[in-house]
């Protein structure tokens, strides 16, 4: 049995939980998410699996 997790949904889940716990971090979390997804997209790793 193999478990494969895509990076995008995993980052989104973690960001969502952090926003619920600490709403003041919203802008920082959104900025980091966009930067990470942009870098992964430019590197062609958007479909990379863990």
N, C-alpha and C positions, 0 to 999 in steps of 0.2 A: 504494500500500500504506500503510495507516494503522495505527499502533500506539497503542492506548488502554490505559492502566493505571489501575486503580481505586486510590484512596488507601489504603483499609483494608489490602489485601494487601501493598502496598508498604511501609507503616509496619510491619506485622507482620514482613516479611522483614528489614528493617533492624534492628528490635529483636531478632529472633532471632539475627542475626549478632553484634550487639554483646554479647548475653548469652553466646554461645559464647566470644567473645574475652575478655570481662571479666565473669566471673560476679558480681563484687561490685556491679555496676550493676543487678542484677535488679529490685530494688524501685523504683529511680528510673525505669527504662525502663517498667515496668508502669504506674507512676503517670502518666507522661507519655502513654503510649498511651491510657489510660482518659480522661484529660483531653481529649486531641485528638479522640478518637472521640465523646466527650460533646458537645463544642462543635460538631463537624460535624453531629451528630445534631440538636442543638437548632436549628441554623441551616438545617436541611433540605438539607444538602449531602452527605449520606452517599452519594449516588449520583453525586457529582461525578467527572468524568473529567479526567485530565490530557491 
